Amino acid sequence: MPMFTGLSHVALKVTNLDRTLAFYGQLGLREMFRLHKDDGQVWLVYLRITDTQYLEIFPGAENDRAPGWNANGTNHLCLTVANLQDTVAELHRLGIPLLIEPQRVLDGNWQAWIEDPDGNRLELVELDADCLQLQAIARLRAEG
């Protein structure tokens, strides 16, 4: 039996809470709830990705931007999409620029990249029916 059952949340520290919530709101992530410190200031805001996956937003970041591509630590957050072309069209409509244009990558999937206002990189991926991830899942299930 696996020790882990899923990825619950990813937490991001941001410089401007309102700007960040507006950005992720454009992407369809809805606010679930807020937790406050004893002094009443917002400690964190939970945004819904799915019913079991969330994005935690913590205000008060020390730096203006997230670390670069080669820094230690978390490199990016990847969100799956049903149709990458439709998603990219919606991003263009919203005025959200692409960091990397749609492309097929080594695992067989289609991906594009954007950044949030603090420079946190978001990979957007459409899983191909024959991608390496789904092939590996089928193999692991067959192995028991």
DSSP file with accessible surface (Angstrom, degrees, kcal/mol):
  #  RESIDUE AA STRUCTURE BP1 BP2  ACC     N-H-->O    O-->H-N    N-H-->O    O-->H-N    TCO  KAPPA ALPHA  PHI   PSI    X-CA   Y-CA   Z-CA
    1    1 A M              0   0  228      0, 0.0     3,-0.0     0, 0.0     0, 0.0   0.000 360.0 360.0 360.0 131.0    0.0    0.0    0.0
    2    2 A P        -     0   0  105      0, 0.0     0, 0.0     0, 0.0     0, 0.0  -0.311 360.0-138.7 -65.5 147.5    1.4    3.4   -0.9
    3    3 A M  S    S+     0   0  161      2,-0.0     2,-0.3     1,-0.0     0, 0.0   0.859  87.5  51.5 -71.7 -35.9    2.3    5.7    1.9
    4    4 A F        -     0   0  163      1,-0.1     3,-0.1     3,-0.0    -1,-0.0  -0.803  56.7-170.6-109.0 146.3    0.9    8.8    0.1
    5    5 A T        -     0   0  153      1,-0.3     2,-0.3    -2,-0.3    -1,-0.1   0.449  65.3 -37.9-111.8  -6.2   -2.5    9.1   -1.4
    6    6 A G        -     0   0   61     47,-0.0     2,-0.7     0, 0.0    -1,-0.3  -0.949  64.7 -76.5 167.9 176.3   -2.1   12.4   -3.3
    7    7 A L        -     0   0  110     -2,-0.3     3,-0.1     1,-0.2    47,-0.1  -0.915  38.9-173.4-101.2 114.9   -0.7   15.9   -3.4
    8    8 A S        -     0   0   61     -2,-0.7    46,-2.5     1,-0.3     2,-0.3   0.951  55.4 -24.1 -77.2 -53.3   -2.8   18.1   -1.1
    9    9 A H  E     -a   54   0A  69     44,-0.2     2,-0.4    40,-0.0    -1,-0.3  -0.992  41.5-138.6-157.3 162.6   -1.5   21.5   -1.7
   10   10 A V  E     -a   55   0A  35     44,-1.5    46,-3.0    -2,-0.3     2,-0.4  -0.971  25.7-145.1-121.3 139.1    1.4   23.7   -2.8
   11   11 A A  E     -a   56   0A  50     -2,-0.4     2,-0.4    44,-0.2    46,-0.2  -0.913  12.7-169.2-111.0 134.8    2.1   26.9   -0.8
   12   12 A L  E     -a   57   0A  19     44,-2.9    46,-3.2    -2,-0.4     2,-0.5  -0.973  14.9-145.1-122.1 135.4    3.4   30.1   -2.4
   13   13 A K  E     -a   58   0A 118     -2,-0.4     2,-0.3    44,-0.2    47,-0.1  -0.869  29.7-174.9 -94.6 130.3    4.7   33.2   -0.6
   14   14 A V  E     -a   59   0A   0     44,-3.0    47,-2.4    -2,-0.5    46,-0.7  -0.869  33.0-138.9-130.1 160.8    3.8   36.3   -2.5
   15   15 A T  S    S+     0   0   51     -2,-0.3     2,-0.5     1,-0.3    45,-0.2   0.821  95.0  31.8 -86.8 -34.2    4.4   40.1   -2.3
   16   16 A N     >  -     0   0   71      1,-0.2     4,-2.4    43,-0.1    -1,-0.3  -0.904  62.8-168.1-132.8 103.8    0.9   41.4   -3.0
   17   17 A L  H  > S+     0   0   21     -2,-0.5     4,-3.0     1,-0.2     5,-0.2   0.919  88.1  48.8 -59.3 -47.7   -2.0   39.2   -1.9
   18   18 A D  H  > S+     0   0  119      1,-0.2     4,-2.3     2,-0.2    -1,-0.2   0.918 112.6  47.8 -62.4 -43.7   -4.7   41.1   -3.8
   19   19 A R  H  > S+     0   0  103      2,-0.2     4,-2.2     1,-0.2    -1,-0.2   0.922 114.1  47.7 -62.4 -42.1   -2.8   41.0   -7.1
   20   20 A T  H  X S+     0   0    0     -4,-2.4     4,-2.6     1,-0.2     5,-0.3   0.921 111.3  49.3 -66.9 -44.4   -2.0   37.3   -6.7
   21   21 A L  H  X S+     0   0   25     -4,-3.0     4,-2.2     1,-0.2    -1,-0.2   0.891 110.5  51.7 -64.0 -36.5   -5.7   36.5   -5.9
   22   22 A A  H  X S+     0   0   63     -4,-2.3     4,-1.9    -5,-0.2    -1,-0.2   0.927 110.9  48.6 -63.7 -43.0   -6.8   38.4   -8.9
   23   23 A F  H  X S+     0   0   18     -4,-2.2     4,-1.0     2,-0.2     3,-0.2   0.963 115.6  41.1 -62.2 -54.3   -4.3   36.5  -11.1
   24   24 A Y  H  <>S+     0   0    0     -4,-2.6     5,-2.3     1,-0.2    -1,-0.2   0.830 110.3  59.8 -68.1 -27.5   -5.3   33.0   -9.9
   25   25 A G  H ><5S+     0   0   41     -4,-2.2     3,-1.6    -5,-0.3    -1,-0.2   0.895 100.5  55.2 -63.3 -39.2   -8.9   34.1   -9.9
   26   26 A Q  H 3<5S+     0   0   89     -4,-1.9    -1,-0.2     1,-0.3    -2,-0.2   0.823 104.5  54.9 -60.1 -31.2   -8.6   34.7  -13.7
   27   27 A L  T 3<5S-     0   0   47     -4,-1.0    -1,-0.3    -3,-0.2    -2,-0.2   0.446 125.3-104.5 -82.7  -1.3   -7.3   31.2  -14.0
   28   28 A G  T < 5S+     0   0   53     -3,-1.6     2,-0.7     1,-0.3    -3,-0.2   0.517  73.1 141.9  93.7   5.8  -10.5   29.9  -12.3
   29   29 A L      < -     0   0   18     -5,-2.3     2,-0.3    -8,-0.1    -1,-0.3  -0.734  39.0-152.2 -83.7 117.4   -9.0   29.1   -8.9
   30   30 A R  E     -B   48   0A 197     -2,-0.7    18,-2.8    18,-0.6     2,-0.3  -0.676  17.6-108.8 -94.5 144.6  -11.7   30.1   -6.3
   31   31 A E  E     -B   47   0A  88     -2,-0.3    16,-0.2    16,-0.2     3,-0.1  -0.511  31.4-179.0 -69.8 131.8  -11.0   31.2   -2.8
   32   32 A M  E     -     0   0A  81     14,-3.4     2,-0.3     1,-0.4    -1,-0.2   0.853  58.6 -38.3 -96.2 -50.5  -12.1   28.6   -0.3
   33   33 A F  E     -B   46   0A  88     13,-0.9    13,-2.8     2,-0.0    -1,-0.4  -0.976  48.5-126.0-166.8 169.5  -11.2   30.3    3.0
   34   34 A R  E     -B   45   0A  86     -2,-0.3     2,-0.4    11,-0.2    11,-0.2  -0.946  10.5-150.3-124.7 148.6   -8.7   32.5    4.9
   35   35 A L  E     -B   44   0A  71      9,-2.5     8,-3.1    -2,-0.3     9,-1.6  -0.940  18.4-154.8-114.5 141.2   -6.8   32.0    8.1
   36   36 A H  E     -B   42   0A 106     -2,-0.4     6,-0.2     6,-0.3     5,-0.1  -0.859  12.7-121.3-117.5 151.7   -5.9   35.0   10.2
   37   37 A K    >   -     0   0  101      4,-3.0     3,-2.2    -2,-0.3     6,-0.1  -0.293  43.6 -93.9 -76.3 169.9   -3.2   35.7   12.7
   38   38 A D  T 3  S+     0   0  180      1,-0.3    -1,-0.1     2,-0.1    -2,-0.0   0.821 127.4  56.2 -56.4 -31.3   -4.0   36.8   16.2
   39   39 A D  T 3  S-     0   0  106      2,-0.1    -1,-0.3     1,-0.1     3,-0.1   0.416 121.4-106.8 -84.4   2.9   -3.7   40.4   15.2
   40   40 A G  S <  S+     0   0   47     -3,-2.2    -2,-0.1     1,-0.3     2,-0.1   0.278  75.4 135.1  93.5 -10.8   -6.3   39.9   12.4
   41   41 A Q        -     0   0  113      1,-0.1    -4,-3.0    -5,-0.1    -1,-0.3  -0.389  67.2 -96.3 -70.2 149.8   -3.9   40.0    9.5
   42   42 A V  E     -B   36   0A  29     -6,-0.2    -6,-0.3     1,-0.2    -1,-0.1  -0.474  38.2-179.1 -66.6 127.9   -4.3   37.4    6.8
   43   43 A W  E     -     0   0A 124     -8,-3.1     2,-0.3     1,-0.4    -7,-0.2   0.842  65.8 -17.6 -92.2 -47.2   -2.0   34.5    7.4
   44   44 A L  E     -B   35   0A   3     -9,-1.6    -9,-2.5    14,-0.2     2,-0.4  -0.991  51.7-143.4-157.4 157.9   -2.9   32.4    4.3
   45   45 A V  E     -BC  34  57A   0     12,-2.0    12,-2.7    -2,-0.3     2,-0.5  -0.995  17.4-142.5-125.1 130.6   -5.6   32.0    1.7
   46   46 A Y  E     -BC  33  56A  35    -13,-2.8   -14,-3.4    -2,-0.4   -13,-0.9  -0.828  15.6-167.7 -92.8 127.4   -6.7   28.6    0.3
   47   47 A L  E     -BC  31  55A   4      8,-2.7     8,-2.4    -2,-0.5     2,-0.5  -0.928  20.6-123.0-112.6 141.3   -7.6   28.4   -3.4
   48   48 A R  E     +BC  30  54A  98    -18,-2.8   -18,-0.6    -2,-0.4     6,-0.2  -0.696  36.3 162.1 -88.3 124.9   -9.3   25.4   -4.9
   49   49 A I  E    S-     0   0A  43      4,-2.5     2,-0.2     1,-0.6     5,-0.2   0.768  81.2 -21.0 -94.7 -55.6   -7.7   23.5   -7.8
   50   50 A T  E >  S- C   0  53A  49      3,-2.3    -1,-0.6   -21,-0.0     3,-0.6  -0.817  82.9 -84.2-136.0-177.0   -9.8   20.4   -7.3
   51   51 A D  T 3  S+     0   0  115     -2,-0.2     3,-0.1     1,-0.2    -3,-0.0   0.711 131.7  28.7 -65.5 -17.2  -11.8   19.1   -4.3
   52   52 A T  T 3  S+     0   0   99      1,-0.1     2,-0.4   -45,-0.0    -1,-0.2   0.362 113.3  68.5-124.0   3.5   -8.6   17.5   -3.0
   53   53 A Q  E <   + C   0  50A  75     -3,-0.6    -4,-2.5   -47,-0.0    -3,-2.3  -0.993  59.3 173.6-131.0 134.4   -5.9   19.8   -4.3
   54   54 A Y  E     -aC   9  48A  48    -46,-2.5   -44,-1.5    -2,-0.4     2,-0.5  -0.870  29.3-134.8-136.9 162.4   -5.3   23.4   -3.3
   55   55 A L  E     -aC  10  47A   0     -8,-2.4    -8,-2.7    -2,-0.3     2,-0.5  -0.990  21.1-152.9-119.0 121.8   -3.0   26.3   -3.6
   56   56 A E  E     -aC  11  46A  19    -46,-3.0   -44,-2.9    -2,-0.5     2,-0.5  -0.860   7.0-159.2 -94.6 130.3   -2.1   28.1   -0.4
   57   57 A I  E     -aC  12  45A   0    -12,-2.7   -12,-2.0    -2,-0.5   -44,-0.2  -0.952   6.7-171.5-113.8 118.8   -1.2   31.8   -0.8
   58   58 A F  E     -a   13   0A  33    -46,-3.2   -44,-3.0    -2,-0.5     3,-0.2  -0.948  13.4-145.4-108.4 121.1    0.9   33.4    2.0
   59   59 A P  E     +a   14   0A  32      0, 0.0   -44,-0.2     0, 0.0   -43,-0.1  -0.328  69.1  62.6 -75.9 167.0    1.4   37.2    1.9
   60   60 A G        +     0   0   54    -46,-0.7   -45,-0.2   -45,-0.2   -47,-0.1   0.719  59.6 177.5  94.8  27.3    4.6   38.9    3.0
   61   61 A A        -     0   0   26    -47,-2.4    -1,-0.2    -3,-0.2   -47,-0.0  -0.279  26.4-142.6 -62.3 146.0    7.3   37.6    0.7
   62   62 A E  S    S+     0   0  183      3,-0.0     2,-0.3     2,-0.0    -1,-0.1   0.780  79.4  53.1 -78.5 -32.1   10.7   39.1    1.2
   63   63 A N  S    S-     0   0  111      1,-0.1    -2,-0.0    55,-0.0     3,-0.0  -0.730  77.1-129.0-109.3 159.4   11.8   39.2   -2.4
   64   64 A D  S    S+     0   0  135     -2,-0.3     2,-0.3     1,-0.1   -49,-0.2   0.766  90.6  27.2 -73.8 -28.5   10.1   40.7   -5.5
   65   65 A R  S    S-     0   0  128     54,-0.1    54,-0.2   -51,-0.1    -1,-0.1  -0.968  83.4-103.8-137.9 153.2   10.4   37.6   -7.6
   66   66 A A        -     0   0   25     52,-2.7    -2,-0.0    -2,-0.3   -52,-0.0  -0.276  57.9 -82.0 -64.6 157.8   10.6   33.8   -7.2
   67   67 A P        -     0   0   81      0, 0.0    -1,-0.1     0, 0.0     6,-0.0  -0.203  55.9 -96.1 -61.1 157.4   14.0   32.3   -7.6
   68   68 A G    >   -     0   0   45     -3,-0.1     3,-1.6     1,-0.1    51,-0.0   0.030  43.8 -83.3 -69.3 179.5   15.2   31.6  -11.2
   69   69 A W  T 3  S+     0   0  103      1,-0.3    -1,-0.1     0, 0.0     7,-0.0   0.764 126.3  42.0 -56.1 -32.9   15.0   28.3  -13.1
   70   70 A N  T 3  S+     0   0  162      2,-0.0    -1,-0.3     5,-0.0     3,-0.1   0.321  86.5 117.3-105.2   9.9   18.2   26.8  -11.6
   71   71 A A  S <  S-     0   0   44     -3,-1.6     2,-0.0     1,-0.1     0, 0.0  -0.360  72.9 -98.1 -74.1 156.1   17.8   27.8   -8.0
   72   72 A N  S    S+     0   0  160     -2,-0.1     2,-0.2     3,-0.0    -1,-0.1  -0.350  86.9  37.1 -64.5 154.4   17.4   25.2   -5.2
   73   73 A G  S    S-     0   0   67     -3,-0.1     2,-0.1    -2,-0.0     0, 0.0  -0.542 107.3  -2.3 101.4-167.8   13.9   24.5   -4.1
   74   74 A T        -     0   0  123     -2,-0.2     3,-0.1     1,-0.2    -3,-0.1  -0.393  54.0-169.8 -64.2 131.2   10.6   24.2   -5.9
   75   75 A N        -     0   0   54      1,-0.3    46,-0.4    -2,-0.1     2,-0.3   0.831  58.1 -26.5 -92.8 -39.4   11.0   25.0   -9.6
   76   76 A H        -     0   0   68     44,-0.1     2,-0.4    46,-0.0    -1,-0.3  -0.986  50.6-115.3-166.5 168.5    7.4   25.2  -10.8
   77   77 A L  E     -d  122   0B  19     44,-2.2    46,-2.7    -2,-0.3     2,-0.5  -0.953  28.4-151.3-113.7 133.4    3.8   24.1  -10.3
   78   78 A C  E     -d  123   0B  54     -2,-0.4     2,-0.4    44,-0.2    46,-0.2  -0.934  10.0-170.4-112.2 127.7    2.2   22.0  -13.0
   79   79 A L  E     -d  124   0B  25     44,-3.0    46,-2.4    -2,-0.5     2,-0.2  -0.954  18.4-133.0-115.1 132.2   -1.5   22.2  -13.7
   80   80 A T  E     -d  125   0B 103     -2,-0.4     2,-0.3    44,-0.2    46,-0.2  -0.601  21.9-166.4 -82.2 146.5   -3.2   19.7  -16.0
   81   81 A V        -     0   0   30     44,-2.6    46,-0.4    -2,-0.2     3,-0.2  -0.937  25.7-134.5-129.5 153.2   -5.7   21.0  -18.5
   82   82 A A  S    S+     0   0  100     -2,-0.3     2,-0.4     1,-0.3    -1,-0.1   0.882  98.2  13.1 -74.1 -37.9   -8.2   19.2  -20.7
   83   83 A N     >  -     0   0   59      1,-0.1     4,-2.1    -3,-0.1    -1,-0.3  -0.911  62.4-163.9-145.2 110.2   -7.3   21.1  -23.9
   84   84 A L  H  > S+     0   0    5     -2,-0.4     4,-3.0    -3,-0.2     5,-0.2   0.889  91.0  54.4 -65.8 -39.9   -4.1   23.2  -24.1
   85   85 A Q  H  > S+     0   0  159      1,-0.2     4,-2.3     2,-0.2    -1,-0.2   0.926 111.0  46.0 -61.3 -43.0   -5.1   25.1  -27.2
   86   86 A D  H  > S+     0   0  110      2,-0.2     4,-2.1     1,-0.2    -1,-0.2   0.903 113.1  50.4 -64.8 -39.8   -8.3   26.2  -25.6
   87   87 A T  H  X S+     0   0   37     -4,-2.1     4,-2.4     2,-0.2    -2,-0.2   0.927 110.6  48.3 -63.4 -45.3   -6.5   27.1  -22.4
   88   88 A V  H  X S+     0   0   13     -4,-3.0     4,-2.6     1,-0.2    -2,-0.2   0.912 109.6  53.1 -63.3 -40.2   -3.9   29.2  -24.3
   89   89 A A  H  X S+     0   0   58     -4,-2.3     4,-2.3    -5,-0.2    -1,-0.2   0.918 110.2  48.0 -61.1 -41.0   -6.7   31.0  -26.2
   90   90 A E  H  X S+     0   0   80     -4,-2.1     4,-2.2     2,-0.2    -2,-0.2   0.899 109.6  52.4 -67.2 -39.4   -8.3   31.9  -22.9
   91   91 A L  H  X>S+     0   0    4     -4,-2.4     5,-2.7     2,-0.2     4,-0.6   0.926 109.8  49.0 -61.0 -44.0   -5.0   33.1  -21.5
   92   92 A H  H ><5S+     0   0  103     -4,-2.6     3,-1.1     1,-0.2    -2,-0.2   0.923 109.9  51.9 -60.4 -43.0   -4.5   35.3  -24.5
   93   93 A R  H 3<5S+     0   0  170     -4,-2.3    -1,-0.2     1,-0.3    -2,-0.2   0.888 110.8  48.2 -60.6 -37.3   -8.1   36.6  -24.1
   94   94 A L  H 3<5S-     0   0   39     -4,-2.2    -1,-0.3    -5,-0.1    -2,-0.2   0.541 116.1-115.7 -79.7  -8.5   -7.3   37.5  -20.4
   95   95 A G  T <<5 +     0   0   60     -3,-1.1    -3,-0.2    -4,-0.6    -2,-0.1   0.718  65.5 146.0  80.2  20.2   -4.0   39.2  -21.4
   96   96 A I      < -     0   0    9     -5,-2.7    -1,-0.3    -6,-0.2    -2,-0.1  -0.825  43.1-137.4 -92.9 114.2   -1.8   36.7  -19.6
   97   97 A P        -     0   0  100      0, 0.0    18,-0.4     0, 0.0     2,-0.4  -0.370  12.5-118.7 -73.8 150.2    1.4   36.3  -21.6
   98   98 A L        -     0   0   26      1,-0.2    16,-0.3    16,-0.1     3,-0.2  -0.704  13.2-162.2 -84.7 136.9    3.0   32.9  -22.2
   99   99 A L  S    S+     0   0   70     14,-3.2     2,-0.4    -2,-0.4    15,-0.2   0.847  88.3  15.6 -80.4 -41.4    6.5   32.4  -20.9
  100  100 A I  E    S-E  113   0B  52     13,-1.4    13,-2.2    -3,-0.1    -1,-0.4  -0.996  87.9-123.9-135.0 128.9    6.9   29.4  -23.2
  101  101 A E  E     -     0   0B 117     -2,-0.4    10,-0.1    11,-0.2    -2,-0.0  -0.221  47.2 -73.9 -66.3 159.4    4.7   28.7  -26.2
  102  102 A P  E     +     0   0B  47      0, 0.0     2,-0.3     0, 0.0    10,-0.2  -0.242  65.0 159.3 -57.1 137.8    2.8   25.4  -26.5
  103  103 A Q  E     -E  111   0B  82      8,-2.1     8,-2.4    -3,-0.1     2,-0.4  -0.985  44.4-110.7-157.0 152.0    5.1   22.5  -27.5
  104  104 A R  E     -E  110   0B 120     -2,-0.3     6,-0.2     6,-0.2     2,-0.2  -0.756  43.2-158.8 -84.1 134.1    5.2   18.7  -27.4
  105  105 A V    >   -     0   0   34      4,-2.7     3,-2.5    -2,-0.4     4,-0.1  -0.547  32.4 -84.4-114.9 177.9    7.8   17.6  -24.9
  106  106 A L  T 3  S+     0   0  179      1,-0.3    -2,-0.0    -2,-0.2    26,-0.0   0.729 121.8  57.6 -57.4 -29.0    9.9   14.5  -24.3
  107  107 A D  T 3  S-     0   0   37      2,-0.1    25,-2.6    24,-0.1    26,-0.3   0.476 119.0-106.6 -83.1   0.6    7.2   12.7  -22.2
  108  108 A G  S <  S+     0   0   21     -3,-2.5    22,-0.2     1,-0.3     2,-0.2   0.439  81.4 118.6  94.3  -1.2    4.8   12.9  -25.2
  109  109 A N        -     0   0    0     18,-0.1    -4,-2.7    19,-0.1     2,-0.4  -0.522  63.9-118.3 -94.5 166.0    2.6   15.6  -23.6
  110  110 A W  E     +EF 104 126B  91     16,-1.8    16,-2.6    -6,-0.2     2,-0.3  -0.851  39.2 174.3 -99.7 137.6    1.8   19.2  -24.8
  111  111 A Q  E     -EF 103 125B  23     -8,-2.4    -8,-2.1    -2,-0.4     2,-0.3  -0.972  19.2-178.9-142.3 156.6    2.8   22.0  -22.5
  112  112 A A  E     - F   0 124B   0     12,-1.8    12,-3.3    -2,-0.3     2,-0.4  -0.927  20.4-137.6-143.5 164.2    2.9   25.8  -22.2
  113  113 A W  E     +EF 100 123B  14    -13,-2.2   -14,-3.2    -2,-0.3   -13,-1.4  -0.973  20.3 170.8-131.8 144.3    4.2   28.0  -19.4
  114  114 A I  E     - F   0 122B   0      8,-2.2     8,-3.2    -2,-0.4     2,-0.3  -0.856  22.2-132.9-135.5 171.8    3.1   31.2  -17.7
  115  115 A E  E     - F   0 121B  57    -18,-0.4     6,-0.2    -2,-0.3    -2,-0.0  -0.960  13.6-131.6-124.9 148.2    4.2   33.1  -14.6
  116  116 A D    >   -     0   0    4      4,-2.1     3,-2.2    -2,-0.3   -96,-0.1  -0.317  47.4 -85.5 -84.0 178.0    2.2   34.5  -11.8
  117  117 A P  T 3  S+     0   0   37      0, 0.0    -1,-0.1     0, 0.0   -97,-0.1   0.735 130.4  51.2 -60.6 -21.0    2.8   38.1  -10.7
  118  118 A D  T 3  S-     0   0    4      2,-0.1   -52,-2.7   -53,-0.1     3,-0.1   0.327 122.2-102.6 -97.0   6.8    5.6   37.0   -8.4
  119  119 A G    <   +     0   0    0     -3,-2.2     2,-0.4     1,-0.3   -54,-0.1   0.595  67.0 154.0  85.3   9.6    7.4   35.0  -11.0
  120  120 A N        -     0   0   30      1,-0.1    -4,-2.1   -44,-0.0     2,-0.3  -0.617  44.0-127.0 -71.0 125.6    6.3   31.6   -9.8
  121  121 A R  E     - F   0 115B  14    -46,-0.4   -44,-2.2    -2,-0.4     2,-0.5  -0.591  22.2-163.7 -82.0 136.7    6.4   29.4  -12.9
  122  122 A L  E     -dF  77 114B   0     -8,-3.2    -8,-2.2    -2,-0.3     2,-0.5  -0.976   4.4-157.1-121.8 117.4    3.3   27.5  -13.9
  123  123 A E  E     -dF  78 113B  22    -46,-2.7   -44,-3.0    -2,-0.5     2,-0.5  -0.794   7.3-157.1 -88.4 133.4    3.5   24.6  -16.4
  124  124 A L  E     -dF  79 112B   8    -12,-3.3   -12,-1.8    -2,-0.5     2,-0.4  -0.963  16.8-173.7-112.1 122.5    0.2   23.8  -18.1
  125  125 A V  E     -dF  80 111B   8    -46,-2.4   -44,-2.6    -2,-0.5     2,-0.6  -0.959  23.7-160.4-128.2 136.3    0.1   20.3  -19.4
  126  126 A E  E     - F   0 110B  55    -16,-2.6   -16,-1.8    -2,-0.4     2,-0.4  -0.972  29.9-132.2-107.2 115.1   -2.4   18.3  -21.6
  127  127 A L        -     0   0   76     -2,-0.6     2,-0.2   -46,-0.4   -18,-0.1  -0.568  16.1-138.7 -72.2 125.0   -1.7   14.6  -21.0
  128  128 A D    >   -     0   0   49     -2,-0.4     3,-2.1     1,-0.1     6,-0.3  -0.581  19.4-119.3 -79.4 145.5   -1.5   12.7  -24.3
  129  129 A A  T 3  S+     0   0   93      1,-0.3    -1,-0.1    -2,-0.2   -20,-0.1   0.767 115.4  40.1 -58.5 -24.2   -3.3    9.3  -24.4
  130  130 A D  T 3  S+     0   0  112    -22,-0.2    -1,-0.3     4,-0.1   -21,-0.1   0.077  87.4 137.9-112.7  24.6    0.1    7.7  -25.1
  131  131 A C    <>  -     0   0    0     -3,-2.1     4,-2.2     1,-0.1   -23,-0.2  -0.208  66.5-111.4 -71.2 161.5    2.3    9.8  -22.8
  132  132 A L  H  > S+     0   0   95    -25,-2.6     4,-2.6     1,-0.2     5,-0.2   0.858 115.0  58.0 -61.8 -35.2    5.0    8.2  -20.7
  133  133 A Q  H  > S+     0   0   78    -26,-0.3     4,-2.3     2,-0.2    -1,-0.2   0.948 109.8  42.3 -61.7 -48.4    3.2    9.0  -17.5
  134  134 A L  H  > S+     0   0   68     -6,-0.3     4,-2.2     2,-0.2    -1,-0.2   0.863 113.6  53.1 -69.2 -33.4    0.1    7.0  -18.5
  135  135 A Q  H  X S+     0   0   89     -4,-2.2     4,-2.2     2,-0.2    -1,-0.2   0.924 110.4  48.0 -63.1 -43.4    2.3    4.2  -19.9
  136  136 A A  H  X S+     0   0   29     -4,-2.6     4,-2.9     2,-0.2    -2,-0.2   0.896 109.6  52.2 -66.1 -39.5    4.1    4.0  -16.6
  137  137 A I  H  X S+     0   0   71     -4,-2.3     4,-2.5     2,-0.2     5,-0.2   0.935 110.1  49.0 -61.9 -44.3    0.8    3.9  -14.6
  138  138 A A  H  X S+     0   0   60     -4,-2.2     4,-2.2     2,-0.2    -2,-0.2   0.918 112.6  48.3 -61.0 -41.8   -0.4    1.0  -16.8
  139  139 A R  H  X S+     0   0  134     -4,-2.2     4,-2.0     2,-0.2    -2,-0.2   0.940 111.4  49.0 -65.1 -45.0    2.9   -0.8  -16.3
  140  140 A L  H  X S+     0   0   95     -4,-2.9     4,-0.8     1,-0.2    -2,-0.2   0.904 111.7  49.3 -63.8 -38.5    2.8   -0.3  -12.5
  141  141 A R  H >< S+     0   0  200     -4,-2.5     3,-0.6     1,-0.2    -1,-0.2   0.896 110.0  51.2 -66.5 -38.1   -0.8   -1.5  -12.3
  142  142 A A  H 3< S+     0   0   92     -4,-2.2    -1,-0.2     1,-0.2    -2,-0.2   0.853 107.5  53.2 -67.2 -32.5    0.0   -4.6  -14.3
  143  143 A E  H 3<        0   0  130     -4,-2.0    -1,-0.2    -5,-0.2    -2,-0.2   0.659 360.0 360.0 -75.0 -17.5    3.0   -5.3  -12.0
  144  144 A G    <<        0   0  100     -4,-0.8    -3,-0.2    -3,-0.6    -2,-0.1   0.713 360.0 360.0  87.9 360.0    0.6   -5.2   -9.0
